[in-house]
Amino acid sequence: MNRSMQWIGSALIGAACAVAAMRWQGPSARAARMYLPARDKYLFRVAPMTGTFQVFRMDVTTGAVSVLNSGKWGRIADDSQIGAGDFDLEVDTLPDSKSVIAVRSDTTSGRGWYLSPDGTKWIYIQ
């Protein structure tokens, strides 16, 4: 075999190895596609207010929300049974910095609730 044939053969083998290396995904890349990281059980939100703050804690699987009051968690009531889901909580301070607005949503079904103006219960959004 002459040198040009050896060179062509080497080039083809090298190209095939380069293509295989580009297409190969190691175990960590495959695992990242197959397994999502574990989600925390609780989600915390803090709303700054004039001279103080308000802290909310939500169980992301049940949607149960508690508010920190005098060092203890007090559960916020629901106007109906909410069932299991994948919940998210958004909290913001109103412009007067004396009250908050909070919205709880189920990201799998699209259901939503807002916190009553007195902050004592969740009201389902129709």
Secondary structure by P-SEA (a helix, b strand, c coil): ccaaaaaaaaaaaaaaaaaaaaacccaaaaaaaccccccccbbbbbbbccccbbbbbbcccccbbbbbcccbbbbbbbcccccccbbbbbbbbccccccbbbbbbccccccbbbbcccccbbbbcc
